[in-house]
Amino acid sequence: MSDNNKSESTTKTPSHVAYQVRDREGQKGFWTRIGSVWPHADGKGFNVQLEVVPLDGRITLRVATEKKE
């Protein structure tokens, strides 16, 4: 991937948000935002930019939405 494509994809609003989800027994899972996701221009893949790498749990990608106030 060239620097041109990378800077172009990271300046647009991400289509998805990456979360680490840790399940807790008898409770809802604990969700932590860990990164952002952008679709490729050709629609055949995604770039995932993680700010941290989880050691446990799972990574879940969700459609990015505006925050509720």
N, C-alpha and C positions, 0 to 999 in steps of 0.2 A: 504494500500500500504506500503510495507516495504521500509526502507531507501535505501536498495540495488537497488531496482527498480527505485526509485526516482532519485538517483544520476546517474544511468545508462542512464535514459531518458533525463536528463538535460544536459548531456555532449555531446550528439549528436546534429547535426545541426537540428533546428526545420523544420518541413515540411510546416508550415503555420505561418503567422504573424497576431496578433490580433490588430485591429484598433478600435478606437472610431470614429464614423462619426457623425458630427453635420451638419444637413442641414441648408442652409442659403437661404432666399427668393431671388429668381432671380439670384443666384450665385451657383457655384459648392460647394459641401459639403466640410467641413473642416475635414481632416483626421489626427488623432494623433495616433502614434504607442503606444500601451499600454501593449503588451505582446507577448508571443510566444506559439506555439502549437506543440506537438509531438504525433505521432500515437502510439497506444498500439502495443505491439509485435504481438498480435493475429489479428490485423487489425480490431477489433470490437469497437474501441473507440479512444478517444484522451485525453491527459493531457493538460490542459490549465493553463499556468502560467501568471497571470496578475501582472504587476508592479504597476498599479493604477486601481481603480474601478470608472468607469464613473457614474456621477449622471444624465446625460441626453444624448440624442442621442441614437445611437445603436452600438452594437459591430459587426464588420464584420471580418471574417477570410478570408485571401487571401493566395494563395500558395506563399511560400518564394522563392524569386529570388535574384540573385546577383544584387547589386546596379549598376546603369548605371553611368558612369563617364562623 
